[in-house]
């Protein structure tokens, strides 16, 4: 079921110029809750969520994906504090300040395992974070968690 939902949600999101970030299914009383997270570079708005909800709901019902079970469909952005899960998450946040926690100290930072700086580049195997004007390359396989570092200005 989750594979079919993910496939349909990806099609609907991409047709609107959005990325599918995550899919969650869980029980809330007698109903299932299907939570879809979508994203795009310049942010998700209410109209984006409404369109995906409408289009995806129609497909889910037409294909009887939820097998006649009562469900609630929720569509939202992942939020600023949600950890990155995919390479698309990193790419969507290029140019933003990020906080990256690593398994091992990052070279050139005096044994630190947390890097805060501007996400400057995303490659297939590593990212580059600009810290105080110095680029730091961090292999993706060393990253425990990365997310946007919210700055209030």
Secondary structure, DSSP 4 states (H G I P E B T S, - for coil): -HHHHHHHHHHHHHHTT-EEEEEEEEEETTEEEEEEEEE-TT---HHHHHHHHHHHHHHHHHTTTTTT--EEEEEEE--TTSPP-SHHHHHHTTTSEEEEEESSPPTTSTT-SEEEEEEEEE-SSEEEEEETTEEEEEEGGGEEEEEE-----
